[in-house]
Amino acid sequence: MEKFDHKTSPSLNNKHIYIKAFFIVFAASAIAVLVYWQVYQARLAVVQDNHDDKLSLVQTEFVKELSSIKKLTQVLADNKNLKRGNKLRYMFRDRKSIRSINDYFVNFGLLSPIISQIRWIDITGNERFRVDFKNGEAKVVKQKELQNKMSRYYFRQGIAIEAPDSFLSKIDLNMEHGSIVEPYVPTMRVTYRTSSSDYIVDGLIIINFDLSAFFQRIRSYSSDNNQVNIVNKEGFWLFNNDESKQWGFMLSRPELTLGNSNPQLWELMLKHKEIAQRYYDESVYTIDTLPTIFSKKHNETLNEVIYIYIKSKNTLLTKIQLTALSYAGLSAFVLLVIGGFILYREHCYAKVLRKLFDELRAEKLELDSVNNELSNTIRQQQLLQDSFVEAQKLSSLGMLVAGVAHEMNTPIGGAIISVTNAESVMSRLNEGIKTGLTKSLLESSVLSLDDNLGLAKVNLDKAAVLVKSFKKMAIDRNNEEFIECNIEAIIKELLIALNSRLKTSKIKIITRFDDDYTLKSRPGIISQVVENLIMNALNHAFEENQSGEIEIRVYKSQKGDVNISVSDTGCGIDKQQQTVIFEPFHTSARGKGNIGLGLYMVSQWVTQILKGQLNLDSDPQRGEKYKTRFTITLPDK
C-alpha cells in the first residue's frame, strides 16, 4: 500500500488550496460578469420591448389615419356629379349647381370628424368651392371670401401631379390669411388632381384633415418612462412630451430641432434603413419611420418621410448598469464567501484526514470502484427504463395527435371549400355592384352565401368538437389531482381521438355503459390505461386483417366500486404468458417494434396511481365469445 508522505503533504496541501482559491476567484469573477450581462440584457430587453410596443401602436394608428384619409379623399372625388359625362350634370357658373356641390361637400364633411376643410381650387390657384367644418358644424364660404392659394406649397406640389392621383402634404399647423390658427390645429392636406377632361373644374380637390385627435391618442401612449417623439425630415418636432419644443418650423424657431439637441441621434436617424434601430447614451432610444403611402403609378411615395423615436427616462441606462452591477457584485461576494468557507473547512479537516488516509485509501479506492460500477449500472438501467416509458407516452400522444389531425382534415377542408365558394359569390356580387346590380343576381348571391356559410359553420362546429375533445383529454392527462370525472365521457373522447386508427382496422369497438358513472379519480390516467389496453388488443390479440371485436364495458360491482372491462375476441393468452405479462420489457412481439412496457405501465398506473385493482381473465380454449378480459376496479375517492 502507498504510504502518505508527511514531509511533503503540507506543502502539497497548501499548493492545492492556492490553486482552488485562484479557481474560486476566477469562477466568481466569471459568474459575476455573466450575471451582470444577463441582468443588463434582461432589463434592457424589457425597455426595448416596451419601446417596440409603443412604436407599433403609433405606427398602427398612423397607418389607420393615412388609410382613412386617402380613402375619404378618393370617395369624395369619385362622385359622378362632379365629373363630365354625356351631358353636364353641374354647370360651373350655374348657381343651382354651385349650391348642389357645396351641399355635397357639406354632407360629406359632416360624416367624418377629422375633416376640417374641403376646397376645390382651379388650376390658377383660385378657390372655387370651400366648406369649413368646426365642432360638428359646416360653414360654406361665400364666393367673395374665397382666396387664391397658388403660393401654397401643397397647391404647387399637388397641381404638378398627373391626374388622377393624390398628394399628401407634410403635417403642419392650419393657417388662415397668413396667420397660424390658434389653438394650434395639426393638419394634413390631401389633394386630388382633377382634369378638365373628366371634371367640371381643372384643378385640385383639397381636404384638410384635423390630426388633433390622432396626436391626442399619441400623447396617451407617451409617458415619462417611454416618451414618444415624432420629427419631420428637417428635424423639427411634430410631437414631443414638452409641447414648447413642437412646431419650430412654423413658429420661426430654427433652434428647436433634434439636430441641435442631440446631433448623434439625428445623424443616426438620417441613416435609418427599413428596420428599427437602437441608440444609447444615458437613455435608450428606438428609432424608426412612420409608414408612407406608395404610388405605383408614379413609383414614389405620396407623403414625406416622418421619423419617430421612443426615448426612455433620463439616466435609465445608468440605472440598469448599476442594478446589473449590484447583482453581479452580490453574486461574486456570495460565491467568494462560500468558497472561502469551503477552503477553510478543507484546511481544518485536512489535518484529521491525513492520519486516516493511509488506512482508508485502499478500501476507499476499491469501494469507489465498486460503487461507481453499481451506480453506473443502476443509472443506465433507470435511464433506459425512463426512456422507454417516455417513448411509450410520446408514441401514444403521437397517435392521438395524428388521429385528431386526420379527423379534422375533412371538416376543415369542407369549411375551406365553402368559404372559397362564398368568396367567389362575393366577387360576382362586387362586379354586379360596379356594372349594375340586378334583383335576381342579389337573390341568388344571398342564397348561395347563406348555403356556403351554413356548410362552413357545420364543418367548423365538427372541427370545434374534435378540438374540444382532444384539448380536454390533453388537460386531463396533465392533471395530477383527483377530480370529479365521468367514465363514459372519458372513453368516448378517447375513441374520438383513436378513430382514424380504428377506421383502418377490421376490429369493431363496442361500448356498454350500464349506468352514468361519475367518480373522483384521475381522468387522464384512466384514459391512458384504456388506450393501452385497446392498443394491446389490436397489436397482440388479432392476426393482420383479421376481423373481431373489442368490448369496453363500465358497470358497478356488488361492493359499489366502478369496474371497467376491456374484452376481445382474439386468440387469448396462455397460462405461461399470464404469469409474466405485467413484467417490464416482456413482449411477445419484439420483432414488430414493441418494447414490452404497455401492460407494465397499465399495472403501475392502476395499482400505484389510481389505487385500484387490475385483473386478467383469459383462456384460448374458452368457448365464450370473448377470449380475454382485463378488468379495472376503481375506488371512489
C-alpha positions as CSV (number, residue, x, y, z in Angstrom):
1,M,0.0,0.0,0.0
2,E,1.2,3.5,-0.9
3,K,2.2,5.5,2.2
4,F,1.4,9.2,2.8
5,D,4.5,11.3,2.8
6,H,4.1,13.6,5.9
7,K,7.1,15.7,4.9
8,T,5.7,16.8,1.6
9,S,2.0,16.7,2.3
10,P,1.7,20.1,4.0
11,S,3.3,21.9,1.0
12,L,1.2,19.9,-1.4
13,N,-1.9,20.7,0.5
14,N,-1.1,24.4,0.6
15,K,-0.5,24.4,-3.1
16,H,-3.8,22.7,-3.8
17,I,-5.5,25.4,-1.6
18,Y,-3.9,28.2,-3.5
19,I,-5.0,26.6,-6.8
20,K,-8.5,26.2,-5.5
21,A,-8.6,29.8,-4.2
22,F,-7.5,31.1,-7.6
23,F,-10.1,29.0,-9.3
24,I,-12.8,30.2,-6.9
25,V,-11.8,33.9,-7.5
26,F,-11.8,33.2,-11.3
27,A,-15.1,31.4,-11.2
28,A,-16.7,34.2,-9.0
29,S,-15.4,36.8,-11.5
30,A,-16.7,34.9,-14.5
31,I,-20.1,34.3,-12.9
32,A,-20.2,38.0,-11.8
33,V,-19.6,39.1,-15.4
34,L,-22.2,36.6,-16.7
35,V,-24.7,37.8,-14.1
36,Y,-24.0,41.4,-15.0
37,W,-24.5,40.7,-18.7
38,Q,-27.7,38.7,-18.2
39,V,-29.3,41.2,-15.8
40,Y,-28.3,44.1,-18.1
41,Q,-29.6,42.4,-21.2
42,A,-32.9,41.3,-19.4
43,R,-33.6,44.8,-18.1
44,L,-32.6,46.4,-21.4
45,A,-34.9,43.9,-23.3
46,V,-37.8,44.9,-21.1
47,V,-37.2,48.5,-22.0
48,Q,-36.8,47.7,-25.7
49,D,-40.0,45.6,-25.7
50,N,-41.9,48.5,-24.2
51,H,-40.4,50.7,-26.9
52,D,-41.4,48.3,-29.6
53,D,-44.9,48.1,-28.3
54,K,-45.2,51.9,-28.2
55,L,-43.7,52.1,-31.7
56,S,-46.1,49.5,-33.1
57,L,-49.1,51.3,-31.5
58,V,-48.1,54.7,-33.0
59,Q,-47.4,53.2,-36.4
60,T,-50.7,51.3,-36.4
61,E,-52.6,54.5,-35.5
62,F,-50.8,56.4,-38.3
63,V,-51.5,53.7,-40.9
64,K,-55.2,53.7,-40.0
65,E,-55.2,57.6,-40.2
66,L,-53.4,57.6,-43.6
67,S,-55.7,54.9,-45.0
68,S,-58.9,56.6,-43.8
69,I,-57.6,60.0,-45.1
70,K,-56.8,58.6,-48.6
71,K,-60.0,56.6,-48.9
72,L,-62.1,59.6,-47.8
73,T,-60.4,61.7,-50.5
74,Q,-60.9,59.2,-53.2
75,V,-64.6,58.6,-52.2
76,L,-65.2,62.4,-52.2
77,A,-63.6,62.9,-55.7
78,D,-65.3,59.8,-57.2
79,N,-68.8,61.4,-57.1
80,K,-70.2,61.2,-60.6
81,N,-71.9,64.5,-60.3
82,L,-68.5,66.3,-60.1
83,K,-67.5,64.7,-63.4
84,R,-68.3,65.5,-67.0
85,G,-70.5,62.9,-68.8
86,N,-72.5,62.8,-72.0
87,K,-74.2,65.9,-70.6
88,L,-73.1,68.3,-67.9
89,R,-74.6,67.4,-64.6
90,Y,-73.5,70.6,-62.9
91,M,-72.7,73.8,-64.7
92,F,-69.7,75.6,-63.3
93,R,-71.3,79.0,-63.4
94,D,-74.8,77.9,-62.5
95,R,-76.0,78.9,-59.0
96,K,-78.0,75.8,-58.5
97,S,-75.0,73.7,-59.5
98,I,-72.7,75.6,-57.1
99,R,-75.2,75.2,-54.3
100,S,-75.6,71.5,-55.0
101,I,-71.8,71.0,-55.0
102,N,-71.5,72.9,-51.7
103,D,-74.3,70.8,-50.2
104,Y,-72.5,67.6,-51.3
105,F,-69.3,68.9,-49.7
106,V,-71.2,69.8,-46.5
107,N,-72.9,66.4,-46.2
108,F,-69.7,64.5,-46.9
109,G,-67.6,66.6,-44.5
110,L,-70.1,66.1,-41.6
111,L,-69.7,62.3,-42.0
112,S,-66.1,62.4,-40.6
113,P,-65.0,64.4,-37.5
114,I,-61.4,64.6,-38.8
115,I,-62.3,66.7,-41.9
116,S,-61.8,70.4,-41.1
117,Q,-62.0,71.9,-44.6
118,I,-62.9,70.9,-48.2
119,R,-61.9,73.0,-51.1
120,W,-61.9,72.8,-54.9
121,I,-59.2,75.1,-56.4
122,D,-58.8,75.7,-60.1
123,I,-55.5,75.5,-62.0
124,T,-54.8,79.2,-61.4
125,G,-55.0,78.7,-57.6
126,N,-58.4,80.3,-57.1
127,E,-60.7,78.6,-54.6
128,R,-64.0,77.8,-56.4
129,F,-65.7,76.0,-53.6
130,R,-64.8,75.9,-49.9
131,V,-66.5,74.5,-46.8
132,D,-65.1,74.8,-43.3
133,F,-66.0,72.4,-40.5
134,K,-65.7,73.0,-36.8
135,N,-67.3,71.3,-33.8
136,G,-69.7,69.3,-36.0
137,E,-70.9,72.3,-37.9
138,A,-70.3,73.3,-41.5
139,K,-69.8,76.7,-43.0
140,V,-69.9,77.4,-46.7
141,V,-67.5,80.2,-47.6
142,K,-69.1,82.8,-49.8
143,Q,-67.7,83.4,-53.3
144,K,-66.4,86.8,-52.4
145,E,-64.4,85.4,-49.5
146,L,-62.6,82.7,-51.4
147,Q,-58.8,83.1,-51.7
148,N,-56.0,82.4,-54.1
149,K,-53.7,79.5,-52.9
150,M,-51.2,79.5,-55.7
151,S,-48.4,80.4,-53.4
152,R,-49.0,77.5,-51.0
153,Y,-46.6,74.6,-51.3
154,Y,-49.3,71.9,-51.2
155,F,-51.0,73.6,-54.2
156,R,-47.8,73.7,-56.3
157,Q,-46.9,70.1,-55.5
158,G,-50.4,68.8,-55.9
159,I,-51.1,70.5,-59.2
160,A,-47.8,69.1,-60.6
161,I,-49.1,65.5,-60.2
162,E,-50.7,64.0,-63.3
163,A,-54.4,63.4,-62.9
164,P,-55.9,61.4,-61.4
165,D,-53.7,61.0,-58.4
166,S,-53.3,62.2,-54.8
167,F,-50.7,64.1,-52.9
168,L,-50.3,64.1,-49.1
169,S,-48.8,67.2,-47.6
170,K,-46.5,67.4,-44.7
171,I,-48.0,67.7,-41.3
172,D,-48.1,71.4,-40.1
173,L,-50.4,73.9,-38.4
174,N,-53.5,75.3,-40.1
175,M,-53.1,78.8,-41.4
176,E,-55.7,81.4,-42.5
177,H,-54.8,84.7,-44.2
178,G,-51.1,84.1,-43.5
179,S,-51.5,83.5,-39.7
180,I,-51.4,80.3,-37.7
181,V,-54.8,79.4,-36.3
182,E,-55.0,79.2,-32.5
183,P,-55.4,77.0,-30.7
184,Y,-53.0,75.0,-32.8
185,V,-54.6,72.6,-35.2
186,P,-52.2,69.9,-36.5
187,T,-53.2,69.5,-40.2
188,M,-52.5,67.2,-43.1
189,R,-53.8,68.2,-46.5
190,V,-54.7,65.6,-49.2
191,T,-55.0,66.8,-52.8
192,Y,-56.7,65.0,-55.6
193,R,-55.9,66.2,-59.2
194,T,-58.9,66.8,-61.3
195,S,-58.5,67.3,-65.1
196,S,-60.7,69.3,-67.4
197,S,-61.5,66.2,-69.5
198,D,-63.1,64.4,-66.6
199,Y,-64.2,67.0,-64.1
200,I,-66.1,70.3,-64.3
201,V,-63.1,72.1,-62.7
202,D,-59.5,71.6,-63.8
203,G,-57.5,71.8,-60.6
204,L,-57.3,70.2,-57.1
205,I,-59.8,68.9,-54.6
206,I,-58.1,69.6,-51.3
207,I,-59.3,68.1,-47.9
208,N,-57.8,69.5,-44.7
209,F,-57.7,66.7,-42.1
210,D,-57.6,67.7,-38.4
211,L,-55.0,65.4,-36.7
212,S,-55.7,66.7,-33.2
213,A,-57.4,63.5,-32.1
214,F,-54.5,61.5,-33.6
215,F,-51.9,63.5,-31.7
216,Q,-54.1,63.2,-28.5
217,R,-54.0,59.4,-28.8
218,I,-50.3,59.5,-29.3
219,R,-50.0,61.6,-26.2
220,S,-51.9,59.0,-24.2
221,Y,-49.3,56.4,-25.3
222,S,-46.4,58.6,-24.2
223,S,-45.1,58.7,-20.6
224,D,-42.0,59.7,-18.7
225,N,-40.6,56.2,-19.0
226,N,-41.4,55.8,-22.7
227,Q,-41.5,59.2,-24.4
228,V,-42.9,59.2,-27.9
229,N,-41.3,61.8,-30.3
230,I,-42.2,62.5,-33.9
231,V,-39.8,64.5,-36.1
232,N,-40.2,65.7,-39.7
233,K,-37.5,65.3,-42.3
234,E,-35.9,68.7,-41.3
235,G,-35.5,67.6,-37.7
236,F,-38.3,69.7,-36.2
237,W,-40.6,68.1,-33.6
238,L,-44.2,67.5,-34.6
239,F,-44.8,65.8,-31.3
240,N,-42.8,66.0,-28.0
241,N,-43.7,65.5,-24.4
242,D,-42.6,69.1,-23.9
243,E,-45.1,71.0,-26.1
244,S,-42.9,74.1,-26.2
245,K,-40.5,72.2,-28.4
246,Q,-43.1,71.5,-31.1
247,W,-43.7,73.2,-34.5
248,G,-40.4,75.1,-34.5
249,F,-40.5,75.4,-38.3
250,M,-44.0,77.0,-38.2
251,L,-43.1,79.4,-35.3
252,S,-39.8,80.6,-36.9
253,R,-37.7,79.0,-34.2
254,P,-34.9,77.1,-36.1
255,E,-33.2,76.2,-32.8
256,L,-35.9,73.7,-31.9
257,T,-34.5,70.7,-33.8
258,L,-33.3,67.3,-32.9
259,G,-30.0,68.1,-34.7
260,N,-29.3,70.9,-32.2
261,S,-30.3,68.9,-29.1
262,N,-28.8,65.5,-30.0
263,P,-26.6,65.6,-33.1
264,Q,-25.5,61.9,-32.8
265,L,-29.1,60.7,-32.6
266,W,-30.1,62.9,-35.6
267,E,-27.2,61.7,-37.7
268,L,-28.2,58.0,-37.0
269,M,-31.8,58.8,-37.8
270,L,-30.8,60.3,-41.2
271,K,-29.1,57.0,-42.0
272,H,-32.1,54.9,-40.9
273,K,-33.0,51.9,-43.0
274,E,-36.1,49.8,-43.1
275,I,-35.8,48.2,-39.7
276,A,-35.9,49.8,-36.3
277,Q,-32.6,50.9,-34.8
278,R,-31.3,51.4,-31.2
279,Y,-29.2,54.2,-29.8
280,Y,-27.9,54.5,-26.3
281,D,-26.5,57.4,-24.2
282,E,-27.8,57.9,-20.7
283,S,-31.2,56.8,-22.1
284,V,-32.4,54.2,-24.5
285,Y,-33.7,55.2,-27.9
286,T,-35.6,53.2,-30.5
287,I,-35.7,54.8,-34.0
288,D,-38.0,54.1,-36.9
289,T,-40.1,55.9,-39.5
290,L,-43.9,56.3,-39.8
291,P,-45.4,54.4,-42.7
292,T,-45.8,56.1,-46.1
293,I,-48.3,55.6,-48.9
294,F,-46.7,54.5,-52.2
295,S,-48.0,55.4,-55.7
296,K,-47.5,52.6,-58.1
297,K,-48.3,54.8,-61.0
298,H,-45.6,57.3,-60.3
299,N,-43.3,54.9,-58.5
300,E,-42.8,57.2,-55.5
301,T,-44.2,57.9,-52.0
302,L,-47.1,60.3,-51.7
303,N,-46.1,61.7,-48.3
304,E,-42.8,62.8,-47.0
305,V,-40.6,60.8,-44.5
306,I,-41.6,61.3,-40.8
307,Y,-39.3,60.0,-38.2
308,I,-40.3,58.6,-34.8
309,Y,-38.2,57.6,-31.8
310,I,-39.1,56.3,-28.4
311,K,-36.9,57.7,-25.6
312,S,-36.7,56.1,-22.1
313,K,-36.4,58.1,-19.0
314,N,-33.1,60.1,-18.5
315,T,-30.3,58.1,-16.7
316,L,-32.3,54.9,-17.3
317,L,-29.3,53.1,-18.9
318,T,-27.1,54.1,-16.0
319,K,-29.6,52.8,-13.5
320,I,-29.8,49.5,-15.4
321,Q,-26.0,49.2,-15.4
322,L,-25.9,49.9,-11.6
323,T,-28.6,47.4,-11.0
324,A,-26.8,44.7,-13.0
325,L,-23.5,45.7,-11.3
326,S,-25.1,45.2,-7.9
327,Y,-26.4,41.8,-8.8
328,A,-23.0,40.8,-10.2
329,G,-21.2,42.1,-7.0
330,L,-23.7,40.2,-4.8
331,S,-23.2,37.0,-6.8
332,A,-19.4,37.3,-6.6
333,F,-19.5,38.1,-2.9
334,V,-21.7,35.1,-2.1
335,L,-19.5,32.8,-4.2
336,L,-16.3,34.1,-2.5
337,V,-17.8,33.6,0.9
338,I,-19.0,30.1,0.2
339,G,-15.6,29.3,-1.5
340,G,-13.6,30.7,1.4
341,F,-15.7,28.8,3.9
342,I,-15.2,25.6,2.0
343,L,-11.4,26.2,1.8
344,Y,-11.3,26.9,5.5
345,R,-13.1,23.8,6.4
346,E,-11.0,21.8,4.0
347,H,-7.9,23.1,5.6
348,C,-9.2,22.2,9.1
349,Y,-10.2,18.7,8.1
350,A,-7.1,18.0,6.2
351,K,-5.1,17.5,9.4
352,V,-7.5,14.9,10.6
353,L,-7.8,13.2,7.2
354,R,-4.1,12.8,6.8
355,K,-4.0,10.5,9.8
356,L,-6.6,8.2,8.3
357,F,-5.6,8.5,4.7
358,D,-3.1,5.5,4.6
359,E,-5.6,3.1,6.2
360,L,-8.6,4.1,4.2
361,R,-7.1,4.8,0.8
362,A,-7.0,1.2,-0.5
363,E,-10.5,0.4,0.9
364,K,-11.8,3.7,-0.4
365,L,-10.5,3.1,-3.9
366,E,-11.9,-0.3,-4.0
367,L,-15.2,0.8,-2.6
368,D,-15.4,3.7,-5.0
369,S,-14.7,1.5,-7.9
370,V,-17.5,-0.9,-6.9
371,N,-19.9,1.9,-6.1
372,N,-19.2,3.6,-9.4
373,E,-19.8,0.5,-11.4
374,L,-23.0,-0.2,-9.4
375,S,-24.2,3.4,-9.7
376,N,-23.5,3.4,-13.4
377,T,-25.3,0.2,-13.9
378,I,-28.4,1.4,-11.9
379,R,-28.3,4.8,-13.6
380,Q,-28.1,3.2,-17.0
381,Q,-31.0,0.8,-16.2
382,Q,-33.1,3.6,-14.8
383,L,-32.4,5.9,-17.8
384,L,-33.2,3.1,-20.2
385,Q,-36.5,2.3,-18.4
386,D,-37.4,6.0,-18.1
387,S,-36.6,6.5,-21.8
388,F,-38.7,3.6,-22.8
389,V,-41.6,4.8,-20.6
390,E,-41.3,8.3,-22.1
391,A,-41.1,6.9,-25.6
392,Q,-44.3,4.9,-25.0
393,K,-46.1,8.0,-23.7
394,L,-44.9,10.1,-26.7
395,S,-45.9,7.3,-29.1
396,S,-49.4,7.3,-27.5
397,L,-49.6,11.0,-27.7
398,G,-48.4,11.0,-31.3
399,M,-51.1,8.5,-32.3
400,L,-53.7,10.7,-30.6
401,V,-52.4,13.9,-32.3
402,A,-52.3,12.1,-35.7
403,G,-55.8,10.8,-35.2
404,V,-57.3,14.1,-34.3
405,A,-55.4,15.8,-37.2
406,H,-56.7,13.2,-39.6
407,E,-60.3,13.6,-38.4
408,M,-60.1,17.4,-38.6
409,N,-59.0,17.3,-42.3
410,T,-62.5,16.6,-43.6
411,P,-64.5,19.3,-41.7
412,I,-61.8,21.9,-42.2
413,G,-61.4,21.1,-45.9
414,G,-65.2,21.4,-46.3
415,A,-65.2,24.7,-44.5
416,I,-62.4,26.0,-46.8
417,I,-64.3,24.9,-49.9
418,S,-67.5,26.7,-48.6
419,V,-65.6,29.9,-47.7
420,T,-63.9,29.8,-51.1
421,N,-67.3,29.4,-52.8
422,A,-68.6,32.3,-50.7
423,E,-65.6,34.5,-51.8
424,S,-66.4,33.7,-55.5
425,V,-70.1,34.7,-54.9
426,M,-68.9,38.0,-53.2
427,S,-66.6,38.6,-56.2
428,R,-69.5,38.3,-58.6
429,L,-71.6,40.4,-56.3
430,N,-69.0,43.2,-56.3
431,E,-68.8,43.0,-60.1
432,G,-72.5,43.3,-60.2
433,I,-72.4,46.4,-57.9
434,K,-69.9,48.0,-60.3
435,T,-71.8,47.2,-63.5
436,G,-75.3,47.3,-62.3
437,L,-76.9,45.1,-59.6
438,T,-80.0,43.1,-60.6
439,K,-82.5,41.6,-58.2
440,S,-82.0,38.1,-59.5
441,L,-78.2,38.4,-59.0
442,L,-78.7,39.7,-55.5
443,E,-81.2,37.0,-54.5
444,S,-79.0,34.2,-56.0
445,S,-75.9,35.6,-54.3
446,V,-77.6,35.9,-50.9
447,L,-78.9,32.3,-51.2
448,S,-75.5,31.0,-52.2
449,L,-73.8,32.9,-49.4
450,D,-76.3,31.5,-46.9
451,D,-75.8,27.9,-48.1
452,N,-72.0,28.2,-48.1
453,L,-71.8,29.9,-44.8
454,G,-74.1,27.3,-43.3
455,L,-71.9,24.5,-44.6
456,A,-68.8,26.2,-43.3
457,K,-70.5,26.6,-39.9
458,V,-71.4,22.9,-39.8
459,N,-67.9,21.8,-40.7
460,L,-66.3,24.2,-38.3
461,D,-68.6,23.0,-35.5
462,K,-67.4,19.5,-36.2
463,A,-63.8,20.6,-36.0
464,A,-64.5,22.5,-32.8
465,V,-66.0,19.4,-31.2
466,L,-62.8,17.4,-32.2
467,V,-60.5,20.1,-30.8
468,K,-62.5,20.4,-27.6
469,S,-62.4,16.7,-27.1
470,F,-58.6,16.4,-27.7
471,K,-58.0,19.6,-25.6
472,K,-59.9,18.2,-22.6
473,M,-58.1,14.9,-23.0
474,A,-54.7,16.7,-23.0
475,I,-55.6,18.7,-19.9
476,D,-56.8,15.6,-18.1
477,R,-53.6,13.7,-18.9
478,N,-51.5,16.5,-17.4
479,N,-53.7,17.0,-14.3
480,E,-52.1,15.3,-11.3
481,E,-55.1,15.8,-9.0
482,F,-58.1,13.6,-8.3
483,I,-61.2,15.4,-9.7
484,E,-64.8,14.5,-10.4
485,C,-64.9,12.7,-13.8
486,N,-67.4,10.8,-15.9
487,I,-66.1,7.5,-17.2
488,E,-68.4,7.4,-20.2
489,A,-67.2,10.8,-21.3
490,I,-63.6,9.8,-20.9
491,I,-64.0,6.7,-23.0
492,K,-66.0,8.5,-25.8
493,E,-63.4,11.2,-26.0
494,L,-60.6,8.6,-26.3
495,L,-62.4,6.8,-29.1
496,I,-62.8,10.0,-31.0
497,A,-59.0,10.5,-30.8
498,L,-58.4,6.9,-31.9
499,N,-61.0,7.0,-34.6
500,S,-58.5,7.4,-37.5
501,R,-56.5,4.3,-36.3
502,L,-59.6,2.2,-35.7
503,K,-61.2,3.1,-39.1
504,T,-58.4,1.3,-41.0
505,S,-58.8,-1.9,-38.9
506,K,-61.4,-4.6,-39.2
507,I,-61.7,-4.7,-35.4
508,K,-65.0,-3.2,-34.2
509,I,-65.2,-1.3,-30.9
510,I,-68.3,-1.9,-28.8
511,T,-69.1,0.1,-25.7
512,R,-71.6,-0.8,-22.9
513,F,-72.4,1.7,-20.1
514,D,-74.7,0.1,-17.6
515,D,-75.2,3.5,-15.9
516,D,-73.9,7.1,-15.9
517,Y,-70.9,6.6,-13.5
518,T,-69.1,9.6,-12.0
519,L,-66.3,9.3,-9.5
520,K,-63.4,11.2,-8.1
521,S,-60.3,10.0,-9.8
522,R,-57.6,10.9,-12.4
523,P,-59.3,11.1,-15.8
524,G,-56.1,11.4,-17.8
525,I,-54.6,8.2,-16.3
526,I,-57.9,6.3,-16.8
527,S,-57.8,7.4,-20.5
528,Q,-54.2,6.2,-20.9
529,V,-55.0,2.9,-19.2
530,V,-57.9,2.2,-21.5
531,E,-55.9,3.3,-24.6
532,N,-53.0,1.0,-23.7
533,L,-55.4,-2.0,-23.3
534,I,-57.1,-1.2,-26.7
535,M,-53.8,-0.9,-28.5
536,N,-52.5,-4.1,-26.7
537,A,-55.6,-6.0,-28.0
538,L,-55.1,-4.6,-31.6
539,N,-51.4,-5.5,-31.6
540,H,-51.4,-8.9,-30.0
541,A,-54.9,-10.4,-30.0
542,F,-55.6,-10.5,-33.7
543,E,-53.8,-11.5,-36.9
544,E,-53.3,-9.0,-39.7
545,N,-56.5,-8.2,-41.5
546,Q,-58.5,-10.4,-39.0
547,S,-62.0,-9.3,-38.1
548,G,-63.0,-9.2,-34.5
549,E,-64.5,-7.1,-31.7
550,I,-63.2,-5.3,-28.6
551,E,-65.8,-4.6,-26.0
552,I,-65.5,-1.8,-23.4
553,R,-68.0,-2.1,-20.6
554,V,-68.5,0.0,-17.5
555,Y,-70.5,-1.3,-14.6
556,K,-70.6,-1.4,-10.8
557,S,-69.5,-4.3,-8.6
558,Q,-71.5,-5.6,-5.7
559,K,-69.3,-3.6,-3.4
560,G,-70.2,-0.4,-5.2
561,D,-66.8,0.1,-7.0
562,V,-66.7,1.1,-10.6
563,N,-65.4,-1.6,-13.0
564,I,-64.1,-1.0,-16.5
565,S,-63.6,-4.2,-18.5
566,V,-61.8,-4.4,-21.9
567,S,-62.6,-7.7,-23.7
568,D,-61.6,-9.0,-27.1
569,T,-62.5,-11.9,-29.3
570,G,-58.9,-12.6,-30.3
571,C,-56.6,-15.5,-29.7
572,G,-56.3,-15.3,-25.9
573,I,-53.3,-15.5,-23.6
574,D,-51.9,-18.9,-22.5
575,K,-51.3,-19.6,-18.8
576,Q,-47.5,-19.3,-19.0
577,Q,-47.7,-15.8,-20.6
578,Q,-50.2,-14.7,-17.9
579,T,-47.6,-15.1,-15.2
580,V,-45.1,-12.6,-16.7
581,I,-47.3,-10.4,-18.8
582,F,-47.2,-7.4,-16.4
583,E,-43.4,-7.5,-16.0
584,P,-41.4,-4.7,-17.6
585,F,-39.9,-5.3,-21.1
586,H,-41.8,-8.5,-21.6
587,T,-43.3,-8.8,-25.0
588,S,-44.2,-11.5,-27.5
589,A,-43.9,-9.2,-30.5
590,R,-40.5,-7.5,-30.1
591,G,-39.8,-8.0,-33.8
592,K,-42.7,-5.7,-34.6
593,G,-41.1,-2.8,-32.6
594,N,-42.9,-3.4,-29.3
595,I,-40.7,-2.8,-26.1
596,G,-42.9,-4.6,-23.5
597,L,-43.9,-1.6,-21.3
598,G,-47.6,-1.2,-22.3
599,L,-49.2,-3.6,-19.7
600,Y,-46.4,-2.9,-17.2
601,M,-47.4,0.8,-17.3
602,V,-51.1,-0.2,-17.1
603,S,-50.4,-2.2,-14.0
604,Q,-48.4,0.6,-12.3
605,W,-51.0,3.3,-13.2
606,V,-53.9,1.3,-11.9
607,T,-52.3,0.0,-8.7
608,Q,-49.9,2.8,-7.7
609,I,-51.7,6.0,-9.0
610,L,-55.4,5.1,-9.2
611,K,-55.1,2.9,-6.1
612,G,-57.3,0.3,-7.8
613,Q,-57.0,-3.3,-8.9
614,L,-56.3,-4.9,-12.3
615,N,-57.4,-8.5,-13.1
616,L,-56.8,-10.6,-16.2
617,D,-59.1,-13.4,-17.2
618,S,-58.1,-15.3,-20.4
619,D,-58.4,-18.8,-21.9
620,P,-57.5,-19.5,-25.5
621,Q,-59.7,-22.6,-25.4
622,R,-62.8,-20.9,-23.9
623,G,-66.0,-21.4,-25.8
624,E,-67.3,-18.0,-25.0
625,K,-67.2,-15.1,-27.5
626,Y,-64.6,-13.1,-25.6
627,K,-61.3,-14.9,-25.0
628,T,-59.5,-12.2,-23.0
629,R,-60.8,-9.8,-20.4
630,F,-58.9,-7.1,-18.5
631,T,-61.0,-5.7,-15.5
632,I,-60.1,-2.5,-13.8
633,T,-61.7,-1.8,-10.4
634,L,-61.6,1.8,-9.3
635,P,-62.4,3.0,-5.8
636,D,-64.4,6.3,-5.5
637,K,-62.1,8.7,-3.7
